[in-house]
Amino acid sequence: MLNPETSLASLWLIVLRLVELHGIDPQAFSQEVGVPAATLRDVHARLPSRLADVAFAKAAALIPDPAFALRAGECWHPSNLGTMGYAWLSSRTLHTGLKRLERFGCILGNRSTYRCVNTPGSLRFVLEHGRGDTPIGHSIADYTLSLLLGMCRTNYGGKLNAAALFLRRPEPADPQPWPKLFGCNVRFGALEDSLLLDRDTVDAPLPSANVPLANTFDRILSEQLAHAFDDDIVSRCKAHLLRELTSGVPSAQETGTALGMSQRTLQRKLHELGLTYQSLCDEARHELARRYLDDTNKSVTEVTFLLGFSEQSAFTRAFRRWSGMSPTTYRHNPAA
């Protein structure tokens, strides 16, 4: 089981490039914060999240510019985000990429959470960094949202702007760096840190999309989620189901055995979370159905049998129950 609050060590390479842009020796900075150089070369290594608080406090003390963290979007490389970075690049739309980040973001760092909220004509991406309304929290919000903007511009194009930006930080003496970077109105002193993106923008097909590759990365991320958070019974159970569903729906007893527990223990643990084994099977089946339908090389008939349905009509009924639309409607408008 992971330390309750850790993050990928490779993410620190972004932080070190950021301070270097502001004239700080990254090697000396890393040593002073307590980040071992060898750890940054280990793709599986994780570091305590508290070190990020130390780093941002130190950077804020050394850099006179209050907007210093807004340059994070210039500093990232897909490899810094591990598998997530490459899954992001292969996403069909920004919407699917942001939903991927919502689900698997805890692999990057389990102190922060991300949430996609559908609003009329737009999508709101909400960040909860776990630092509250504090100076360190304000810097981390700047860092994370500017990094996200940079990621979106990598996939969509450099001219992409946000529709609106909401920040918990009080309005600074010079507020111009924020609207200049994000290309939109900024509301300081907001109740949350969030970024609003236009619906047509987030649902537009991306030139970098590679759905089969994205699906492969999703499987890897599911496994990483289940392995890293071994006390997360839902993630472990879903990872097993996603592996096995193409061969038929495994029974609760089979899944319990695969997870090293009895069927009764599995069902009890799920019941304590307000879940049932059947609801988890439906959720996993729905997720796998969406992955397959995103791949236009697979016909709906092929998807039907890959998911273990004997007839397309049965699959259509199940998909309508899960999503409120037919498989064909989803394929033509996945964000509906």
C-alpha positions as a LaTeX table, in Angstrom:
\begin{tabular}{lrrr}
\hline
Residue & $x$ (\AA) & $y$ (\AA) & $z$ (\AA) \\
\hline
Met1 & 0.00 & 0.00 & 0.00 \\
Leu2 & 1.22 & 3.48 & $-0.82$ \\
Asn3 & 2.08 & 6.16 & 1.68 \\
Pro4 & $-1.21$ & 8.07 & 2.14 \\
Glu5 & 0.21 & 11.12 & 0.35 \\
Thr6 & 2.79 & 10.52 & $-2.37$ \\
Ser7 & 3.41 & 11.56 & $-5.97$ \\
Leu8 & 5.41 & 10.28 & $-8.93$ \\
Ala9 & 9.06 & 11.23 & $-8.56$ \\
Ser10 & 9.28 & 12.00 & $-12.29$ \\
Leu11 & 6.88 & 14.92 & $-11.81$ \\
Trp12 & 9.71 & 16.68 & $-9.98$ \\
Leu13 & 11.53 & 17.15 & $-13.28$ \\
Ile14 & 8.81 & 19.66 & $-14.21$ \\
Val15 & 9.32 & 21.55 & $-10.94$ \\
Leu16 & 13.10 & 21.62 & $-11.43$ \\
Arg17 & 12.77 & 22.93 & $-15.00$ \\
Leu18 & 10.39 & 25.57 & $-13.69$ \\
Val19 & 12.80 & 26.92 & $-11.06$ \\
Glu20 & 15.62 & 26.77 & $-13.60$ \\
Leu21 & 13.60 & 29.07 & $-15.89$ \\
His22 & 13.69 & 31.57 & $-13.04$ \\
Gly23 & 17.48 & 31.42 & $-12.67$ \\
Ile24 & 17.74 & 28.88 & $-9.83$ \\
Asp25 & 20.24 & 26.01 & $-9.96$ \\
Pro26 & 17.93 & 22.95 & $-10.14$ \\
Gln27 & 20.51 & 20.54 & $-8.69$ \\
Ala28 & 21.14 & 22.69 & $-5.63$ \\
Phe29 & 17.40 & 23.33 & $-5.24$ \\
Ser30 & 16.68 & 19.60 & $-5.37$ \\
Gln31 & 19.31 & 18.84 & $-2.74$ \\
Glu32 & 18.07 & 21.56 & $-0.41$ \\
Val33 & 14.48 & 20.34 & $-0.66$ \\
Gly34 & 15.58 & 16.75 & $-0.03$ \\
Val35 & 14.84 & 15.10 & $-3.36$ \\
Pro36 & 17.51 & 12.48 & $-4.24$ \\
Ala37 & 18.74 & 12.80 & $-7.83$ \\
Ala38 & 18.76 & 9.01 & $-8.29$ \\
Thr39 & 15.06 & 8.86 & $-7.43$ \\
Leu40 & 14.18 & 11.09 & $-10.38$ \\
Arg41 & 15.64 & 8.50 & $-12.76$ \\
Asp42 & 13.44 & 5.71 & $-11.36$ \\
Val43 & 10.19 & 5.61 & $-13.35$ \\
His44 & 8.44 & 3.73 & $-10.52$ \\
Ala45 & 9.66 & 5.87 & $-7.62$ \\
Arg46 & 7.33 & 7.99 & $-5.53$ \\
Leu47 & 8.07 & 10.80 & $-3.08$ \\
Pro48 & 6.12 & 12.22 & $-0.13$ \\
Ser49 & 3.73 & 14.98 & $-1.18$ \\
Arg50 & 4.92 & 17.14 & 1.72 \\
Leu51 & 8.14 & 17.75 & $-0.25$ \\
Ala52 & 6.08 & 19.66 & $-2.83$ \\
Asp53 & 4.95 & 22.03 & $-0.06$ \\
Val54 & 8.58 & 22.56 & 0.92 \\
Ala55 & 9.60 & 23.14 & $-2.70$ \\
Phe56 & 6.86 & 25.66 & $-3.51$ \\
Ala57 & 7.43 & 27.58 & $-0.29$ \\
Lys58 & 11.15 & 27.74 & $-1.07$ \\
Ala59 & 10.56 & 28.75 & $-4.71$ \\
Ala60 & 8.16 & 31.51 & $-3.63$ \\
Ala61 & 10.80 & 32.84 & $-1.22$ \\
Leu62 & 13.54 & 32.81 & $-3.88$ \\
Ile63 & 11.55 & 34.08 & $-6.88$ \\
Pro64 & 10.20 & 37.64 & $-6.64$ \\
Asp65 & 7.50 & 37.06 & $-9.27$ \\
Pro66 & 4.18 & 35.98 & $-7.59$ \\
Ala67 & 3.15 & 34.40 & $-10.90$ \\
Phe68 & 6.29 & 32.24 & $-11.14$ \\
Ala69 & 4.35 & 28.93 & $-11.27$ \\
Leu70 & 2.45 & 29.93 & $-14.42$ \\
Arg71 & 5.38 & 28.81 & $-16.57$ \\
Ala72 & 4.86 & 25.13 & $-15.67$ \\
Gly73 & 3.19 & 24.49 & $-19.03$ \\
Glu74 & 6.53 & 25.23 & $-20.72$ \\
Cys75 & 8.32 & 22.58 & $-18.68$ \\
Trp76 & 6.47 & 19.32 & $-19.09$ \\
His77 & 7.25 & 16.23 & $-21.15$ \\
Pro78 & 4.88 & 13.23 & $-21.47$ \\
Ser79 & 7.42 & 10.99 & $-19.75$ \\
Asn80 & 7.19 & 13.13 & $-16.61$ \\
Leu81 & 3.61 & 11.85 & $-16.17$ \\
Gly82 & 4.50 & 8.20 & $-16.76$ \\
Thr83 & 1.86 & 6.17 & $-18.60$ \\
Met84 & $-0.63$ & 8.98 & $-18.06$ \\
Gly85 & 1.46 & 11.30 & $-20.23$ \\
Tyr86 & 1.27 & 9.00 & $-23.23$ \\
Ala87 & $-2.39$ & 8.16 & $-22.61$ \\
Trp88 & $-3.05$ & 11.89 & $-22.64$ \\
Leu89 & $-1.30$ & 12.36 & $-26.00$ \\
Ser90 & $-3.33$ & 9.56 & $-27.60$ \\
Ser91 & $-6.74$ & 10.72 & $-26.28$ \\
Arg92 & $-9.45$ & 11.13 & $-28.91$ \\
Thr93 & $-10.65$ & 14.47 & $-27.51$ \\
Leu94 & $-9.65$ & 16.78 & $-24.68$ \\
His95 & $-12.83$ & 15.61 & $-22.98$ \\
Thr96 & $-11.70$ & 11.98 & $-22.92$ \\
Gly97 & $-8.23$ & 13.08 & $-21.82$ \\
Leu98 & $-9.63$ & 15.12 & $-18.91$ \\
Lys99 & $-11.89$ & 12.24 & $-17.87$ \\
Arg100 & $-8.83$ & 9.99 & $-17.95$ \\
Leu101 & $-7.04$ & 12.43 & $-15.66$ \\
Glu102 & $-10.09$ & 12.51 & $-13.38$ \\
Arg103 & $-10.03$ & 8.74 & $-12.99$ \\
Phe104 & $-6.31$ & 8.01 & $-12.87$ \\
Gly105 & $-4.94$ & 11.28 & $-11.50$ \\
Cys106 & $-4.28$ & 9.75 & $-8.10$ \\
Ile107 & $-1.47$ & 7.75 & $-9.72$ \\
Leu108 & 0.30 & 11.06 & $-10.37$ \\
Gly109 & $-0.30$ & 12.19 & $-6.81$ \\
Asn110 & $-2.91$ & 11.02 & $-4.36$ \\
Arg111 & $-3.17$ & 14.25 & $-2.40$ \\
Ser112 & $-4.83$ & 16.07 & $-5.31$ \\
Thr113 & $-8.14$ & 15.17 & $-6.92$ \\
Tyr114 & $-9.63$ & 16.26 & $-10.24$ \\
Arg115 & $-13.26$ & 16.53 & $-11.26$ \\
Cys116 & $-14.95$ & 17.15 & $-14.61$ \\
Val117 & $-18.28$ & 18.97 & $-14.36$ \\
Asn118 & $-20.54$ & 19.37 & $-17.38$ \\
Thr119 & $-22.05$ & 22.85 & $-17.65$ \\
Pro120 & $-24.16$ & 24.36 & $-20.46$ \\
Gly121 & $-21.84$ & 24.87 & $-23.42$ \\
Ser122 & $-18.65$ & 24.06 & $-21.51$ \\
Leu123 & $-16.72$ & 21.66 & $-19.31$ \\
Arg124 & $-15.41$ & 22.75 & $-15.92$ \\
Phe125 & $-12.24$ & 21.04 & $-14.69$ \\
Val126 & $-12.02$ & 21.39 & $-10.91$ \\
Leu127 & $-8.77$ & 20.98 & $-8.98$ \\
Glu128 & $-8.64$ & 20.16 & $-5.28$ \\
His129 & $-4.97$ & 20.19 & $-4.30$ \\
Gly130 & $-5.45$ & 19.54 & $-0.60$ \\
Arg131 & $-3.63$ & 22.66 & 0.64 \\
Gly132 & $-6.65$ & 24.82 & 1.33 \\
Asp133 & $-6.74$ & 28.57 & 0.81 \\
Thr134 & $-3.03$ & 29.12 & 1.55 \\
Pro135 & $-0.10$ & 30.74 & $-0.30$ \\
Ile136 & 1.33 & 27.29 & $-1.07$ \\
Gly137 & $-2.08$ & 26.17 & $-2.32$ \\
His138 & $-2.31$ & 29.23 & $-4.57$ \\
Ser139 & 1.08 & 28.49 & $-6.14$ \\
Ile140 & 0.22 & 24.82 & $-6.63$ \\
Ala141 & $-3.08$ & 25.81 & $-8.28$ \\
Asp142 & $-1.18$ & 28.12 & $-10.67$ \\
Tyr143 & 1.30 & 25.35 & $-11.38$ \\
Thr144 & $-1.29$ & 22.60 & $-11.96$ \\
Leu145 & $-3.75$ & 24.59 & $-14.07$ \\
Ser146 & $-1.03$ & 26.16 & $-16.23$ \\
Leu147 & 0.47 & 22.69 & $-16.70$ \\
Leu148 & $-2.95$ & 21.40 & $-17.72$ \\
Leu149 & $-3.33$ & 24.26 & $-20.20$ \\
Gly150 & 0.06 & 23.39 & $-21.68$ \\
Met151 & $-1.01$ & 19.75 & $-22.02$ \\
Cys152 & $-4.25$ & 20.79 & $-23.75$ \\
Arg153 & $-2.34$ & 23.06 & $-26.14$ \\
Thr154 & 0.06 & 20.24 & $-26.99$ \\
Asn155 & $-2.87$ & 18.08 & $-28.14$ \\
Tyr156 & $-5.20$ & 20.73 & $-29.55$ \\
Gly157 & $-2.91$ & 23.52 & $-30.75$ \\
Gly158 & $-1.05$ & 26.46 & $-29.30$ \\
Lys159 & $-3.89$ & 28.93 & $-29.91$ \\
Leu160 & $-6.21$ & 27.19 & $-27.45$ \\
Asn161 & $-7.53$ & 29.49 & $-24.72$ \\
Ala162 & $-9.70$ & 28.78 & $-21.69$ \\
Ala163 & $-13.26$ & 30.07 & $-21.53$ \\
Ala164 & $-12.80$ & 31.19 & $-17.91$ \\
Leu165 & $-10.45$ & 30.68 & $-14.97$ \\
Phe166 & $-11.46$ & 30.61 & $-11.30$ \\
Leu167 & $-8.81$ & 30.91 & $-8.58$ \\
Arg168 & $-9.07$ & 30.89 & $-4.80$ \\
Arg169 & $-6.09$ & 33.22 & $-4.50$ \\
Pro170 & $-6.85$ & 36.88 & $-3.73$ \\
Glu171 & $-6.35$ & 39.26 & $-6.64$ \\
Pro172 & $-2.60$ & 40.07 & $-6.81$ \\
Ala173 & $-1.16$ & 43.55 & $-7.22$ \\
Asp174 & $-0.51$ & 42.75 & $-10.90$ \\
Pro175 & $-3.22$ & 40.36 & $-12.16$ \\
Gln176 & $-2.22$ & 40.53 & $-15.85$ \\
Pro177 & $-0.06$ & 37.36 & $-16.11$ \\
Trp178 & $-3.10$ & 35.13 & $-15.53$ \\
Pro179 & $-5.43$ & 36.40 & $-18.31$ \\
Lys180 & $-2.41$ & 36.79 & $-20.57$ \\
Leu181 & $-1.55$ & 33.09 & $-20.26$ \\
Phe182 & $-5.05$ & 31.60 & $-20.20$ \\
Gly183 & $-6.57$ & 34.04 & $-22.71$ \\
Cys184 & $-9.76$ & 34.54 & $-20.72$ \\
Asn185 & $-11.36$ & 36.39 & $-17.85$ \\
Val186 & $-10.05$ & 35.41 & $-14.42$ \\
Arg187 & $-12.09$ & 35.48 & $-11.24$ \\
Phe188 & $-9.85$ & 35.78 & $-8.18$ \\
Gly189 & $-11.14$ & 34.99 & $-4.70$ \\
Ala190 & $-13.35$ & 32.21 & $-6.09$ \\
Leu191 & $-14.65$ & 29.28 & $-4.06$ \\
Glu192 & $-12.58$ & 26.77 & $-6.05$ \\
Asp193 & $-9.64$ & 26.46 & $-8.41$ \\
Ser194 & $-11.05$ & 25.49 & $-11.80$ \\
Leu195 & $-10.68$ & 25.91 & $-15.53$ \\
Leu196 & $-13.60$ & 26.27 & $-17.94$ \\
Leu197 & $-13.21$ & 25.01 & $-21.52$ \\
Asp198 & $-15.63$ & 25.54 & $-24.39$ \\
Arg199 & $-17.71$ & 22.45 & $-25.23$ \\
Asp200 & $-16.89$ & 22.53 & $-28.96$ \\
Thr201 & $-13.20$ & 22.67 & $-28.06$ \\
Val202 & $-13.18$ & 19.75 & $-25.63$ \\
Asp203 & $-15.25$ & 17.53 & $-27.94$ \\
Ala204 & $-13.32$ & 18.25 & $-31.16$ \\
Pro205 & $-11.41$ & 15.22 & $-32.56$ \\
Leu206 & $-7.67$ & 15.65 & $-31.98$ \\
Pro207 & $-5.02$ & 15.15 & $-34.67$ \\
Ser208 & $-2.84$ & 13.26 & $-32.17$ \\
Ala209 & $-5.59$ & 10.75 & $-31.29$ \\
Asn210 & $-4.80$ & 7.04 & $-31.34$ \\
Val211 & $-7.73$ & 5.21 & $-29.76$ \\
Pro212 & $-6.29$ & 1.64 & $-29.80$ \\
Leu213 & $-3.13$ & 2.97 & $-28.16$ \\
Ala214 & $-5.15$ & 4.96 & $-25.62$ \\
Asn215 & $-7.10$ & 1.82 & $-24.73$ \\
Thr216 & $-3.85$ & $-0.04$ & $-24.16$ \\
Phe217 & $-2.64$ & 2.72 & $-21.85$ \\
Asp218 & $-5.98$ & 2.62 & $-19.99$ \\
Arg219 & $-5.44$ & $-1.07$ & $-19.26$ \\
Ile220 & $-1.95$ & $-0.32$ & $-17.95$ \\
Leu221 & $-3.28$ & 2.55 & $-15.81$ \\
Ser222 & $-6.02$ & 0.31 & $-14.40$ \\
Glu223 & $-3.38$ & $-2.22$ & $-13.39$ \\
Gln224 & $-1.20$ & 0.49 & $-11.86$ \\
Leu225 & $-4.15$ & 1.84 & $-9.91$ \\
Ala226 & $-5.02$ & $-1.60$ & $-8.56$ \\
His227 & $-1.40$ & $-2.45$ & $-7.73$ \\
Ala228 & $-0.46$ & 0.89 & $-6.17$ \\
Phe229 & $-3.54$ & 1.22 & $-3.98$ \\
Asp230 & $-3.85$ & $-2.36$ & $-2.80$ \\
Asp231 & $-6.36$ & $-1.33$ & $-0.12$ \\
Asp232 & $-8.68$ & 0.02 & $-2.83$ \\
Ile233 & $-10.95$ & $-2.96$ & $-3.36$ \\
Val234 & $-12.95$ & $-1.20$ & $-6.11$ \\
Ser235 & $-9.88$ & $-0.50$ & $-8.26$ \\
Arg236 & $-8.53$ & $-4.02$ & $-7.77$ \\
Cys237 & $-11.88$ & $-5.57$ & $-8.60$ \\
Lys238 & $-12.39$ & $-3.41$ & $-11.71$ \\
Ala239 & $-8.87$ & $-4.15$ & $-12.95$ \\
His240 & $-9.59$ & $-7.87$ & $-12.71$ \\
Leu241 & $-12.95$ & $-7.51$ & $-14.44$ \\
Leu242 & $-11.49$ & $-5.45$ & $-17.28$ \\
Arg243 & $-8.90$ & $-8.19$ & $-17.87$ \\
Glu244 & $-11.44$ & $-11.00$ & $-17.87$ \\
Leu245 & $-14.57$ & $-9.57$ & $-19.49$ \\
Thr246 & $-13.56$ & $-10.48$ & $-23.03$ \\
Ser247 & $-13.71$ & $-14.13$ & $-21.94$ \\
Gly248 & $-17.07$ & $-13.72$ & $-20.20$ \\
Val249 & $-18.26$ & $-12.15$ & $-16.97$ \\
Pro250 & $-16.38$ & $-13.79$ & $-14.06$ \\
Ser251 & $-18.40$ & $-14.83$ & $-11.04$ \\
Ala252 & $-18.01$ & $-13.13$ & $-7.66$ \\
Gln253 & $-16.31$ & $-16.28$ & $-6.40$ \\
Glu254 & $-13.78$ & $-16.25$ & $-9.27$ \\
Thr255 & $-13.03$ & $-12.56$ & $-8.70$ \\
Gly256 & $-12.70$ & $-13.04$ & $-4.95$ \\
Thr257 & $-10.23$ & $-15.88$ & $-5.49$ \\
Ala258 & $-8.20$ & $-13.72$ & $-7.91$ \\
Leu259 & $-8.05$ & $-10.98$ & $-5.26$ \\
Gly260 & $-7.06$ & $-13.41$ & $-2.49$ \\
Met261 & $-10.33$ & $-13.42$ & $-0.55$ \\
Ser262 & $-13.56$ & $-15.37$ & $-0.30$ \\
Gln263 & $-16.69$ & $-14.45$ & $-2.21$ \\
Arg264 & $-18.36$ & $-13.51$ & 1.09 \\
Thr265 & $-15.48$ & $-11.18$ & 2.05 \\
Leu266 & $-15.52$ & $-9.50$ & $-1.35$ \\
Gln267 & $-19.25$ & $-8.90$ & $-1.21$ \\
Arg268 & $-19.04$ & $-7.63$ & 2.37 \\
Lys269 & $-16.29$ & $-5.13$ & 1.48 \\
Leu270 & $-18.29$ & $-3.88$ & $-1.50$ \\
His271 & $-21.46$ & $-3.64$ & 0.61 \\
Glu272 & $-19.60$ & $-1.46$ & 3.12 \\
Leu273 & $-18.93$ & 0.95 & 0.24 \\
Gly274 & $-22.56$ & 0.90 & $-0.85$ \\
Leu275 & $-21.78$ & $-1.24$ & $-3.90$ \\
Thr276 & $-22.72$ & $-4.64$ & $-5.24$ \\
Tyr277 & $-20.67$ & $-7.01$ & $-7.35$ \\
Gln278 & $-23.24$ & $-6.71$ & $-10.15$ \\
Ser279 & $-23.05$ & $-2.90$ & $-10.16$ \\
Leu280 & $-19.26$ & $-3.12$ & $-10.41$ \\
Cys281 & $-19.55$ & $-5.61$ & $-13.28$ \\
Asp282 & $-21.92$ & $-3.24$ & $-15.09$ \\
Glu283 & $-19.56$ & $-0.30$ & $-14.53$ \\
Ala284 & $-16.56$ & $-2.25$ & $-15.85$ \\
Arg285 & $-18.55$ & $-3.57$ & $-18.80$ \\
His286 & $-19.73$ & $-0.04$ & $-19.62$ \\
Glu287 & $-16.17$ & 1.28 & $-19.47$ \\
Leu288 & $-14.90$ & $-1.49$ & $-21.74$ \\
Ala289 & $-17.81$ & $-0.90$ & $-24.13$ \\
Arg290 & $-16.88$ & 2.78 & $-24.42$ \\
Arg291 & $-13.25$ & 1.87 & $-25.11$ \\
Tyr292 & $-14.27$ & $-0.50$ & $-27.90$ \\
Leu293 & $-16.80$ & 1.92 & $-29.39$ \\
Asp294 & $-14.14$ & 4.65 & $-29.44$ \\
Asp295 & $-12.21$ & 2.41 & $-31.83$ \\
Thr296 & $-14.08$ & 2.90 & $-35.11$ \\
Asn297 & $-12.27$ & $-0.11$ & $-36.60$ \\
Lys298 & $-14.52$ & $-2.31$ & $-34.46$ \\
Ser299 & $-18.13$ & $-2.72$ & $-35.56$ \\
Val300 & $-20.94$ & $-2.64$ & $-33.02$ \\
Thr301 & $-21.52$ & $-6.33$ & $-33.74$ \\
Glu302 & $-17.88$ & $-7.10$ & $-32.93$ \\
Val303 & $-18.11$ & $-5.08$ & $-29.71$ \\
Thr304 & $-21.25$ & $-7.03$ & $-28.79$ \\
Phe305 & $-19.42$ & $-10.36$ & $-28.83$ \\
Leu306 & $-16.22$ & $-8.99$ & $-27.30$ \\
Leu307 & $-18.28$ & $-8.01$ & $-24.25$ \\
Gly308 & $-19.85$ & $-11.45$ & $-23.99$ \\
Phe309 & $-23.34$ & $-10.58$ & $-25.25$ \\
Ser310 & $-25.01$ & $-13.21$ & $-27.41$ \\
Glu311 & $-27.09$ & $-10.69$ & $-29.38$ \\
Gln312 & $-26.63$ & $-7.08$ & $-30.43$ \\
Ser313 & $-30.10$ & $-6.21$ & $-29.14$ \\
Ala314 & $-29.07$ & $-7.35$ & $-25.64$ \\
Phe315 & $-25.94$ & $-5.19$ & $-25.80$ \\
Thr316 & $-27.97$ & $-2.20$ & $-27.00$ \\
Arg317 & $-30.44$ & $-2.58$ & $-24.12$ \\
Ala318 & $-27.60$ & $-2.84$ & $-21.60$ \\
Phe319 & $-25.77$ & 0.16 & $-23.04$ \\
Arg320 & $-28.96$ & 2.24 & $-22.93$ \\
Arg321 & $-29.38$ & 1.27 & $-19.28$ \\
Trp322 & $-25.79$ & 2.30 & $-18.49$ \\
Ser323 & $-25.61$ & 5.53 & $-20.48$ \\
Gly324 & $-29.09$ & 6.53 & $-21.61$ \\
Met325 & $-28.19$ & 6.20 & $-25.30$ \\
Ser326 & $-27.60$ & 3.53 & $-27.92$ \\
Pro327 & $-24.08$ & 2.34 & $-28.83$ \\
Thr328 & $-24.44$ & 3.98 & $-32.26$ \\
Thr329 & $-25.44$ & 7.32 & $-30.73$ \\
Tyr330 & $-22.47$ & 7.17 & $-28.37$ \\
Arg331 & $-20.09$ & 6.39 & $-31.23$ \\
His332 & $-21.20$ & 9.48 & $-33.15$ \\
Asn333 & $-21.37$ & 11.75 & $-30.10$ \\
Pro334 & $-19.34$ & 10.30 & $-27.18$ \\
Ala335 & $-19.80$ & 13.42 & $-25.05$ \\
Ala336 & $-23.61$ & 13.35 & $-25.28$ \\
\hline
\end{tabular}
